[in-house]
C-alpha cells in the first residue's frame, strides 16, 4: 500500500550485530526526489521504495535512494555489504556513504 513502511534487520558490516534498513513504499515515483545524475532520465512513475540505514551503534546513513526492490549481497566494499537497488543499480559503500559508482 502507498505510504506503507517497514524495516529489515541485517548485518551490513559483518560485526555480528544487526543493522536496520527502514523503507517506505510509494505507488509512483515522487517528483524532486532524485539526486543521481542519471536518475531523472530513468524515472517512469513505477512503484518505488525509499530507504535509510540505521547502524546498530546509532549511526544513521541518510540518503535519497529510490529502488524498485531491495536486497543485500555477500559482496563488500570498504567493509560494508553491497545493496541491490532494483534490477539496475548496486549501491556500494565508498567509505562515507552508499553510491552507485
DSSP file (Angstrom, degrees, kcal/mol; ACC not computed):
  #  RESIDUE AA STRUCTURE BP1 BP2  ACC     N-H-->O    O-->H-N    N-H-->O    O-->H-N    TCO  KAPPA ALPHA  PHI   PSI    X-CA   Y-CA   Z-CA
    1    1 A X    >         0   0    0      0, 0.0     3,-2.1     0, 0.0    24,-0.2   0.000 360.0 360.0 360.0 147.6    0.0    0.0    0.0
    2    2 A X  T 3   +     0   0    0      1,-0.3    24,-0.2    24,-0.1     3,-0.1  -0.344 360.0  14.7 -59.6 132.1    1.1    3.5   -0.7
    3    3 A X  T 3  S+     0   0    0     22,-2.8    -1,-0.3     1,-0.3    23,-0.1   0.395  88.7 145.7  83.7  -3.3    3.0    5.0    2.2
    4    4 A X    <   -     0   0    0     -3,-2.1    21,-3.3    21,-0.2     2,-0.3  -0.440  28.0-168.7 -67.6 138.8    3.5    1.6    3.9
    5    5 A X  E     +A   24   0A   0     19,-0.2     2,-0.3    -2,-0.1    19,-0.2  -0.849  15.0 153.6-127.0 164.3    6.8    1.4    5.7
    6    6 A X  E     -A   23   0A   0     17,-2.1    17,-2.6    -2,-0.3     2,-0.3  -0.936  26.7-122.0-167.4-173.5    8.7   -1.4    7.3
    7    7 A X  E     -A   22   0A   0     -2,-0.3     2,-0.4    15,-0.2    15,-0.2  -0.987   5.5-153.5-147.8 156.5   12.2   -2.5    8.3
    8    8 A X  E     -A   21   0A   0     13,-2.0    13,-2.8    -2,-0.3     2,-0.5  -0.998  15.1-141.9-131.0 133.2   14.7   -5.3    7.7
    9    9 A X  E     +A   20   0A   0     -2,-0.4     2,-0.3    11,-0.2    11,-0.2  -0.831  35.4 148.2 -96.2 131.5   17.4   -6.4   10.1
   10   10 A X  E     -A   19   0A   0      9,-2.5     9,-3.2    -2,-0.5     2,-1.1  -0.982  51.3-113.7-156.8 153.2   20.7   -7.4    8.6
   11   11 A X        +     0   0    0     -2,-0.3     3,-0.3     7,-0.2     7,-0.1  -0.785  36.5 173.7 -92.6  97.0   24.4   -7.3    9.5
   12   12 A X  S    S+     0   0    0     -2,-1.1    69,-2.6     1,-0.2    -1,-0.2   0.810  75.6  37.5 -76.2 -30.8   25.8   -4.9    6.9
   13   13 A X  S    S-     0   0    0      4,-0.3    -1,-0.2    67,-0.2    -2,-0.1   0.313 104.4-117.5-109.4   9.6   29.4   -4.6    8.2
   14   14 A X  S    S+     0   0    0     -3,-0.3    -2,-0.1     3,-0.2    66,-0.1   0.729  75.4 125.8  68.9  23.1   30.0   -8.1    9.4
   15   15 A X  S    S-     0   0    0      2,-0.3    -1,-0.1     0, 0.0     3,-0.1   0.407  82.9-108.0 -94.2   3.3   30.4   -7.3   13.1
   16   16 A X  S    S+     0   0    0      1,-0.3     2,-0.3    -5,-0.0    -5,-0.0   0.404  85.8 111.1  88.1  -3.0   27.8   -9.8   14.3
   17   17 A X  S    S-     0   0    0     -7,-0.0     2,-0.4     1,-0.0    -1,-0.3  -0.822  70.9-113.8-106.7 146.4   25.3   -7.0   15.2
   18   18 A X        -     0   0    0     -2,-0.3    -7,-0.2    -7,-0.1     2,-0.2  -0.641  27.4-165.5 -82.4 127.3   22.0   -6.3   13.4
   19   19 A X  E     -A   10   0A   0     -9,-3.2    -9,-2.5    -2,-0.4     2,-0.5  -0.657  18.2-125.3-101.2 165.0   21.7   -3.1   11.5
   20   20 A X  E     -AB   9  54A   0     34,-2.9    34,-3.2    -2,-0.2     2,-0.6  -0.953  14.0-163.3-122.6 128.2   18.3   -1.8   10.3
   21   21 A X  E     -AB   8  53A   0    -13,-2.8   -13,-2.0    -2,-0.5     2,-0.4  -0.949  16.5-162.4-103.9 114.5   17.2   -0.8    6.8
   22   22 A X  E     -AB   7  52A   0     30,-2.6    30,-2.2    -2,-0.6     2,-0.3  -0.840  13.1-176.8 -99.2 133.2   13.9    1.2    7.1
   23   23 A X  E     -AB   6  51A   0    -17,-2.6   -17,-2.1    -2,-0.4     2,-0.4  -0.899  19.6-157.0-132.0 158.0   11.9    1.6    3.9
   24   24 A X  E     -AB   5  50A   0     26,-2.4    26,-2.4    -2,-0.3     2,-0.4  -1.000  17.2-139.0-133.4 134.1    8.7    3.3    2.7
   25   25 A X  E     - B   0  49A   0    -21,-3.3   -22,-2.8    -2,-0.4     2,-0.4  -0.765  16.2-172.7 -94.2 135.8    6.7    2.2   -0.4
   26   26 A X  E     - B   0  48A   0     22,-2.7    22,-2.3    -2,-0.4   -24,-0.1  -0.995  23.4-142.1-125.7 135.6    5.3    4.7   -2.8
   27   27 A X  S    S+     0   0    0     -2,-0.4     2,-0.3    20,-0.2    -1,-0.1   0.729  88.3  21.8 -71.8 -20.4    2.9    3.6   -5.6
   28   28 A X  S    S-     0   0    0     19,-0.1     2,-0.2    20,-0.1    20,-0.2  -0.975  96.1 -89.7-141.1 157.4    4.5    6.2   -8.0
   29   29 A X        -     0   0    0     -2,-0.3     2,-0.4    17,-0.2    18,-0.1  -0.463  42.7-130.1 -66.3 129.5    7.8    8.0   -8.2
   30   30 A X    >   -     0   0    0     -2,-0.2     3,-1.1     1,-0.1    -1,-0.1  -0.678  22.9-116.9 -84.2 132.3    7.7   11.3   -6.4
   31   31 A X  T 3  S+     0   0    0     -2,-0.4    -1,-0.1     1,-0.2     0, 0.0  -0.351  94.1  24.0 -66.7 147.6    9.0   14.3   -8.3
   32   32 A X  T 3  S+     0   0    0      1,-0.1    -1,-0.2     2,-0.0    -2,-0.0   0.591  90.4 104.4  79.2  10.9   12.0   16.1   -7.0
   33   33 A X    <   +     0   0    0     -3,-1.1     2,-0.5     2,-0.0    -2,-0.1   0.286  53.1 100.0-105.0  11.6   13.4   13.1   -5.0
   34   34 A X        +     0   0    0      1,-0.1    31,-0.1    -4,-0.1     6,-0.1  -0.850  30.7 161.8-105.8 124.7   16.2   12.2   -7.4
   35   35 A X        +     0   0    0     -2,-0.5     2,-0.3    29,-0.4    -1,-0.1   0.313  47.1 101.7-121.2   7.8   19.8   13.3   -6.7
   36   36 A X  S >> S-     0   0    0      1,-0.1     3,-1.3    64,-0.0     4,-0.7  -0.747  75.2-127.1 -92.2 141.6   21.7   10.9   -9.0
   37   37 A X  T 34 S+     0   0    0     -2,-0.3     4,-0.2     1,-0.3     3,-0.2   0.838 108.1  33.2 -59.5 -36.8   22.9   12.3  -12.3
   38   38 A X  T 3> S+     0   0    0      1,-0.1     4,-0.5     2,-0.1    -1,-0.3   0.375  97.2  90.8 -99.4   5.9   21.3    9.7  -14.5
   39   39 A X  H X> S+     0   0    0     -3,-1.3     3,-1.5     1,-0.2     4,-0.6   0.912  77.0  57.3 -70.8 -44.7   18.3    9.1  -12.3
   40   40 A X  H >< S+     0   0    0     -4,-0.7     3,-0.8     1,-0.3    -1,-0.2   0.840 103.5  55.1 -59.3 -33.9   15.8   11.6  -13.8
   41   41 A X  H 34 S+     0   0    0      1,-0.2    -1,-0.3    -4,-0.2    -2,-0.2   0.711 108.7  48.8 -72.6 -18.6   16.1   10.0  -17.2
   42   42 A X  H << S+     0   0    0     -3,-1.5     2,-0.3    -4,-0.5    -1,-0.2   0.462  81.6 113.6-100.9  -1.4   15.1    6.6  -15.8
   43   43 A X    <<  +     0   0    0     -3,-0.8    -3,-0.0    -4,-0.6    -9,-0.0  -0.521  27.9 162.3 -72.5 133.7   12.1    7.7  -13.8
   44   44 A X        -     0   0    0     -2,-0.3    -1,-0.1     2,-0.1    -4,-0.0   0.107  62.9 -97.9-138.4  23.2    8.9    6.2  -15.2
   45   45 A X  S    S+     0   0    0      1,-0.2     2,-0.1   -17,-0.0     3,-0.1   0.758  72.1 154.2  62.6  26.8    6.4    6.6  -12.3
   46   46 A X        -     0   0    0    -18,-0.2    -1,-0.2     1,-0.1   -17,-0.2  -0.424  56.2 -85.9 -75.3 158.2    7.0    3.0  -11.3
   47   47 A X        -     0   0    0    -19,-0.2     2,-0.3    -2,-0.1   -20,-0.2  -0.396  57.4-171.7 -60.8 143.8    6.3    2.0   -7.7
   48   48 A X  E     -B   26   0A   0    -22,-2.3   -22,-2.7   -20,-0.2     2,-0.4  -0.936  25.0-138.8-139.0 160.8    9.4    2.6   -5.6
   49   49 A X  E     -BC  25  67A   0     18,-4.2    18,-3.0    -2,-0.3     2,-0.4  -0.983  15.7-164.2-114.6 130.2   10.9    2.0   -2.2
   50   50 A X  E     +BC  24  66A   0    -26,-2.4   -26,-2.4    -2,-0.4     2,-0.3  -0.882  20.2 175.2-106.3 149.6   12.9    4.8   -0.4
   51   51 A X  E     -BC  23  65A   0     14,-0.8    14,-0.7    -2,-0.4     2,-0.3  -0.974  25.1-160.0-150.8 163.3   15.1    3.8    2.5
   52   52 A X  E     -B   22   0A   0    -30,-2.2   -30,-2.6    -2,-0.3     2,-0.4  -0.953  22.4-127.5-139.0 160.5   17.6    4.8    5.1
   53   53 A X  E     -BC  21  61A   0      8,-1.9     8,-3.3    -2,-0.3     2,-0.5  -0.910  12.5-166.3-115.5 134.3   20.0    2.7    7.2
   54   54 A X  E     -BC  20  60A   0    -34,-3.2   -34,-2.9    -2,-0.4     6,-0.2  -0.967  18.2-145.1-118.5 114.1   20.4    2.8   11.0
   55   55 A X    >   -     0   0    0      4,-3.2     3,-2.1    -2,-0.5   -36,-0.1  -0.373  25.5-111.1 -74.3 156.6   23.6    1.1   12.1
   56   56 A X  T 3  S+     0   0    0      1,-0.3    -1,-0.1   -39,-0.1   -38,-0.1   0.751 116.5  60.8 -62.1 -24.1   23.5   -0.8   15.4
   57   57 A X  T 3  S-     0   0    0      2,-0.1    -1,-0.3   -40,-0.1     3,-0.1   0.375 124.1-100.4 -85.6   6.2   25.7    1.8   17.1
   58   58 A X  S <  S+     0   0    0     -3,-2.1     2,-0.2     1,-0.3    -2,-0.1   0.242  79.2 135.9  97.2 -13.4   23.2    4.5   16.4
   59   59 A X        -     0   0    0     -5,-0.1    -4,-3.2     1,-0.0     2,-0.4  -0.495  42.5-149.2 -69.8 135.1   24.8    6.0   13.3
   60   60 A X  E     -C   54   0A   0     -6,-0.2     2,-0.7    -2,-0.2    -6,-0.2  -0.867   7.2-152.0-106.7 140.3   22.4    6.8   10.5
   61   61 A X  E     -C   53   0A   0     -8,-3.3    -8,-1.9    -2,-0.4     2,-0.2  -0.915  22.8-165.1-109.8 103.2   23.2    6.6    6.9
   62   62 A X  E     +     0   0A   0     -2,-0.7     2,-0.3   -10,-0.2   -10,-0.1  -0.562  22.3 135.7 -89.8 152.0   20.9    9.1    5.2
   63   63 A X  E     -     0   0A   0     -2,-0.2     2,-0.9   -12,-0.2   -12,-0.2  -0.905  56.6-112.0 177.7 159.1   20.2    9.2    1.5
   64   64 A X  E     +     0   0A   0     -2,-0.3     2,-0.5   -14,-0.1   -29,-0.4  -0.578  48.5 167.9-102.5  67.8   17.5    9.6   -1.1
   65   65 A X  E     -C   51   0A   0     -2,-0.9   -14,-0.8   -14,-0.7     2,-0.6  -0.706  16.8-166.2 -85.7 128.9   17.8    6.1   -2.5
   66   66 A X  E     +C   50   0A   0     -2,-0.5     2,-0.3   -16,-0.2   -16,-0.2  -0.959  17.5 166.1-118.1 115.4   14.9    5.2   -4.8
   67   67 A X  E     -C   49   0A   0    -18,-3.0   -18,-4.2    -2,-0.6    19,-0.1  -0.921  41.5-146.5-129.4 150.6   14.7    1.5   -5.6
   68   68 A X  S    S-     0   0    0     -2,-0.3     2,-0.3     1,-0.3    -1,-0.1   0.672  93.4  -0.9 -86.2 -18.7   12.0   -0.8   -7.1
   69   69 A X  S    S-     0   0    0    -20,-0.1    17,-1.7     2,-0.0     2,-0.4  -0.962  71.5-134.5-158.1 165.3   13.3   -3.6   -4.8
   70   70 A X  E     +D   85   0B   0     -2,-0.3     2,-0.3    15,-0.2    15,-0.2  -0.955  25.5 157.4-128.9 147.1   16.0   -4.1   -2.1
   71   71 A X  E     -D   84   0B   0     13,-1.4    13,-2.9    -2,-0.4     2,-0.4  -0.972  29.8-133.4-159.3 158.3   18.5   -6.8   -1.4
   72   72 A X  E     -D   83   0B   0     -2,-0.3    11,-0.2    11,-0.2     2,-0.1  -0.972  22.6-154.0-119.1 130.8   21.8   -7.3    0.4
   73   73 A X  E     -     0   0B   0      9,-2.4    -2,-0.0    -2,-0.4     8,-0.0  -0.420  25.4-121.8 -95.8 173.4   24.6   -9.1   -1.3
   74   74 A X  E    S+     0   0B   0     -2,-0.1     2,-0.1     7,-0.1    -1,-0.1   0.626  85.2 100.1 -84.7 -16.6   27.6  -11.0    0.2
   75   75 A X  E     -     0   0B   0      7,-0.1     7,-2.6     6,-0.1     2,-0.3  -0.429  59.1-160.7 -71.6 144.4   30.0   -8.7   -1.7
   76   76 A X  E     -D   81   0B   0      5,-0.3     2,-0.4    -2,-0.1     5,-0.2  -0.923  16.3-166.8-127.7 153.5   31.6   -5.9    0.4
   77   77 A X  E >  S-D   80   0B   0      3,-2.5     3,-1.6    -2,-0.3    18,-0.2  -0.985  82.1 -10.5-135.8 126.8   33.3   -2.6   -0.4
   78   78 A X  T 3  S-     0   0    0     -2,-0.4     3,-0.1     1,-0.3    17,-0.1   0.838 132.1 -51.9  52.3  37.4   35.2   -0.7    2.4
   79   79 A X  T 3  S+     0   0    0      1,-0.2     2,-0.4    14,-0.1    -1,-0.3   0.487 117.8 100.8  85.6   4.2   33.8   -3.1    5.0
   80   80 A X  E <  S-D   77   0B   0     -3,-1.6    -3,-2.5    13,-0.1    13,-0.4  -0.961  73.4-112.1-124.9 142.0   30.1   -2.8    4.1
   81   81 A X  E     -D   76   0B   0    -69,-2.6    -5,-0.3    -2,-0.4     2,-0.1  -0.358  35.8-109.2 -67.7 147.4   27.9   -5.2    2.1
   82   82 A X  E     -     0   0B   0     -7,-2.6    -9,-2.4    10,-0.1     2,-0.5  -0.442  28.0-139.8 -71.9 151.0   26.6   -4.0   -1.3
   83   83 A X  E     -DE  72  91B   0      8,-2.3     8,-3.5   -11,-0.2     2,-0.5  -0.969   7.2-136.0-117.3 126.8   22.9   -3.3   -1.5
   84   84 A X  E     -DE  71  90B   0    -13,-2.9   -13,-1.4    -2,-0.5     2,-0.6  -0.702  17.5-167.8 -80.0 126.4   20.8   -4.3   -4.6
   85   85 A X  E  >  -DE  70  89B   0      4,-2.8     4,-1.3    -2,-0.5     3,-0.4  -0.785  57.1 -55.0-118.7  83.9   18.6   -1.3   -5.6
   86   86 A X  T  4 S-     0   0    0    -17,-1.7    -1,-0.3    -2,-0.6   -15,-0.0  -0.216  89.0 -53.6  71.8-170.9   16.2   -2.8   -8.1
   87   87 A X  T  4 S+     0   0    0      1,-0.2    -1,-0.2    -3,-0.1     3,-0.0   0.670 133.4  45.8 -78.6 -14.8   17.3   -4.5  -11.2
   88   88 A X  T  4 S+     0   0    0     -3,-0.4     2,-0.4     1,-0.1    -1,-0.2   0.780 102.1  57.1-100.0 -29.2   19.6   -1.7  -12.4
   89   89 A X  E  <  -E   85   0B   0     -4,-1.3    -4,-2.8     2,-0.0     2,-0.5  -0.839  46.3-167.9-119.4 143.1   21.7   -0.5   -9.5
   90   90 A X  E     -E   84   0B   0     -2,-0.4     2,-0.5    10,-0.3    -6,-0.2  -0.994  22.0-145.5-118.7 121.2   24.1   -1.9   -7.0
   91   91 A X  E     -E   83   0B   0     -8,-3.5    -8,-2.3    -2,-0.5     2,-0.4  -0.770  18.2-167.9 -89.5 126.7   24.9    0.5   -4.1
   92   92 A X  E     -F   99   0C   0      7,-3.3     7,-2.2    -2,-0.5     2,-0.3  -0.931  24.1-116.7-118.8 138.8   28.4    0.2   -2.9
   93   93 A X  E     -F   98   0C   0     -2,-0.4     5,-0.2   -13,-0.4   -13,-0.1  -0.572  23.1-171.8 -72.4 127.1   29.9    1.7    0.3
   94   94 A X        -     0   0    0      3,-2.4    -1,-0.1    -2,-0.3   -16,-0.1   0.301  59.3 -88.5-103.2   9.0   32.6    4.3   -0.6
   95   95 A X  S    S+     0   0    0    -18,-0.2     3,-0.1     2,-0.2    -2,-0.1   0.106 124.0  40.5 105.4 -19.6   33.8    4.8    3.0
   96   96 A X  S    S-     0   0    0      1,-0.5     2,-0.3   -35,-0.0    -3,-0.1   0.625 123.8 -16.5-126.0 -36.1   31.3    7.6    3.7
   97   97 A X  S    S-     0   0    0     -5,-0.1    -3,-2.4   -36,-0.1    -1,-0.5  -0.958  75.6 -77.7-159.8 174.4   28.0    6.6    2.1
   98   98 A X  E     +F   93   0C   0     -2,-0.3     2,-0.3    -5,-0.2    -5,-0.2  -0.654  49.4 172.6 -84.3 139.2   26.4    4.3   -0.4
   99   99 A X  E     -F   92   0C   0     -7,-2.2    -7,-3.3    -2,-0.3    -9,-0.0  -0.955  41.2-125.7-143.2 157.9   26.8    5.2   -4.1
  100  100 A X              0   0    0     -2,-0.3   -10,-0.3    -9,-0.2    -7,-0.1   0.569 360.0 360.0 -82.6  -8.7   26.0    3.7   -7.5
  101  101 A X              0   0    0     -9,-0.2    -1,-0.2     0, 0.0   -10,-0.1   0.430 360.0 360.0 -96.8 360.0   29.6    4.0   -8.7
